[in-house]
Amino acid sequence: MCIVNKSAYFFFFSALTLLFGSCDGIADRQEGLLNLVLVDAPPAYDSVFVEILGVDVSMNVQGRESTQEVFFIPYELGNKQVKVSDLVGGEVLLLGRSPLPVGQITQLAVRLGTRNFLWERENRYALNYADGVSEEVVLPLSLNIETGFSYDVILDFDLEKSIQTISTNPLRLNFTPSIDLVIPGNVGEIRGTFSQNQLRPAIFAIANGDSTSTHANSSGTYLFRLPEGTYTLYFDPKNQNFLPDTLQNVEVEAGETLALDRLTFRPRP
């Protein structure tokens, strides 16, 4: 019996399943399959590299509920220094996939390294962890693993929140990794484009006093994955020659994609 993907909402997960191995024999071993995928809400820097070692998966295994077990899923494809800033506008990176025993996942812990840095205007700057910040990002999760199913979990690395400027001259930065968990099917998408590709605008989705941010890719396309609800979108051109813009009462429905009209920033008078 082949594994059935529990979250076919995003088409690229089906492609990943085809590219990275078959599911023969998984169901016979009383296991499910976990796919961990990385995306990014990038900052306004040229490029950002983060060292990612893998993910610890904590579980209550069926039949052994009295003891929590931890399964490590390493990031094995290519250099562990991942150019996270490229993962925008629908681009994704498969961090790892692994069969897991039947039971309940209670948390994920993303293991990061110390070789983190960014490039800005041809200069390289180290991303040092802020005082007291761990190299492990713990993410609570309640996800039941059943025999014969595949489960997709998106790790949304918010670099805008993760990087803090300590001083501008010289430029010194603190790194406080901020990662959100997204379960496809529980969220909706907002997609849009900008006409001025030369700008590097920031886009904020605001609801109930909290905000999530992203940027556009090189072609001017941006993408949000958000819980169902009503949002205000604030578009910051990051350029003093143009005016910011706001779009209110944007409705997001789980499992649906909302395509917005192309936005053109107005010149500042």
N, C-alpha and C positions, 0 to 999 in steps of 0.2 A: 504494500500500500504506500502510495506517495504522500508526502506531507502536503497539507492544505494550508495555504497562506491565510492567516487570520486577518491581515490588513492589506488587502489588495487595493486600497484607496489610492495609493501612489504607485503609478505604473512601474517606476524604476526598481521597486523591490522584487517584482516578478522577474525582471531581467537579471538582477543580482543572483536570484536563486538558480537561474539557468547557467550563469557564468561561473559560479563558484562551487559547483558540485551538485550531485544528485542526492535524492533523499532515500535511496534504496536501503531498506533494513532498519531505518530509524524507528518506525512504528513497532516493528517486531521486538525492539529492545525496550519498549515502554518509555520512550523519550519524546520530547518535543524539540524544536529547533529555534534558537534565539539568534536574530540578526541585529547587530548594533551598527547604526549608521550615523555618521557625523555630518552636520551642516553648521552654518555660521551666520551670525549677525555681525558683520564686520565693522571695524572702526575706520576713521578717516586717515589711514596710513597707507603707504604704498604696498607693503606686504607684511604679514605677521606669521612667524613660524613658532609652533608649539611642539615640544617633545611629548609624544603620547606613547606610553608603554603598554597599556592594555586596560582591561576592566575586570574588577572583582565582582562576581555575582553571588549575593548571599541568598540562600534558599532554605525553606522548610521542606525537606524531601518527604514525599508521601511514604508513610510507614515508619519514618524516622523523625517525627515532628519534635521529639524532645531535644534534638540536637540540630542547631543551625549549621549548614555546610556552606563553604565558599568555593566557587569554581572560578578560576582565572582564565579569561579570554584575552590572549595577547594580540597586540597589533603587529602583524607579521609582514604586511605588504609594503615593500620599499623602505625608504628612510623613515625612522621614527620621528624625525623633525618634520612635522606636517605643515604645509603652507595653508593654514586654516582660512586665511583671508580670501582664498580663491573659491571657497565653498558657498557661493551666493547664486541667486537667480535660478535655483533648481539644481545646482551642482552638488553632488554628495560624495562621500567617501565611506566605503565599507570598512569599518574598524575591525570587525571580526564576526564570526558566526560559529556556533558550537551547539551540538546536541546537549540537552540537559535532562535530568530525570524528572519524572512527574512530581509536581509539588507547587509551592508558591514562592515566587521571588519577592523578597522583602526590601532589598535595596541594591543599588549599583554603586560602585566606588571606582571612579576614573583615576587611574594612576598616571600622573604626569612626571616629566623629568625636569632637569634644571637647565637644559640647553634651549632656552626660549629667548627670542629676539625679534626685532622688527627693523624694517628698512624705511627710511623717510628721506627723500631728496638725496639719494645715493649715500646716505650715512646709516651705519648699523648701530642700533641701540639695544643694550641688554634689557630683558624683562626679568627683574629680580622680584621674588615673592615679597609681599609686604610682611612686616613683622607679625608673627603669630599665625600666618597663613600656611596651611598644609599643602603638600604636593599631591594630596589625594582629595578629590572632590566627591563627597558622599551625597547620593541622591536617593531618597526614599521612594519605594515603588511597591505597589501591590499588584502582582500579575500572576495568575494561575497558569501553569504549564500542563497541558493535556497531551496524551499520547497521539502522535500523528499529525500535529499542527505546527505551523511555523509562525513565529511572533516577531514583528518588526518594532524596534524601539529606536527613535531618533534622539540623538544627543545634540542639542542646539547650543553651540558655544557662542555666547554673547560677548564678543571682544570689546564692544563699546563700554560695557559695564566692567569688564575684566581689567582694563588698562587705565590707570590713573596717572595724571601728570603731576609730578612733584615740583619740578621747576622747568622753566622754558629756556633758560640761558645760563648754563648748558641744559639741554633736554635730559631730564631724569624721570624715570617711570617706575611705578609700582605695578606688580602683577597680582591680582586677586581673582583667580579663575571663577567665572560664572557660567554654569551650564544648566539648561533646563531640559527636562524629559518631555518628549512628545510621543503619544501613542497614535499612529495613523487611524483615522476613523473617528477619533474623539475630537478632532480639530477641523477647522475649515481653512481655506487658503484665500489670501488677497494677493493678486498679481497686478503689476502695473509697469509703466515705462516712463522715462523722461526723454524729452526731445533734445535737451542740451547734454550730449555725452561728455563734453569737456568738464562738466561740473562733477563734484563728488558729494552729492547731497546725503543727508541723514534723514531717515523716515522713522517717525515714532508713532506707535499704536497705543493710545491711552484709553484706559477704562478703570473706573473705580479708584482713581488716584494712583494707579500703577501704570508703568509704561514698558513697552518692548520696542527695541530699535533694530534697524537694519540699514544697509546701504545698497546702492545699485551696483550691478556688475559693469564690465567695460562697455557693454552694449546698451546700458541705460535701463536694464530690467531689474526689478526688485520683487521680493517674495516674502510674505509673512505666512506662518502657520500658527493659528491662534485658536484658543477655546471659543466656543460659541458665545456670542454676545454682541453688544453694540459698542463701537469704538469711534474715537476721534483720531484722525490721522493728521499729524503735523509734519510738514515738509520743510526742512531746513537746507537751503542751498549751499551753506558753508562758504558763501562768497558775498562780500559786502556790496557787490554791484547788482544783486538781485534780491527781491522781496521773498520772504517765506510765504507758505500757503497752508491752508487748513481745510480739511474735508470732514464734516461732522456726520454723525448718525450712520456710520458704515456698519451694516449688518453682516455678521459672520455666522454661517450655519455649518454645523458639523457635517463633514463629508462633501461639502460643496466648495467650488472655486469661484470667487468673485473677481472678474476682470474689470479693472478701472480704465478710464480713458487716459490717453497719453497726456502727461502734464508738462506744461511749459512755464518756467519761472518768468515772472514779469520783471523787467529792469527797474532798478530803484530810481525814482525821480531825481 
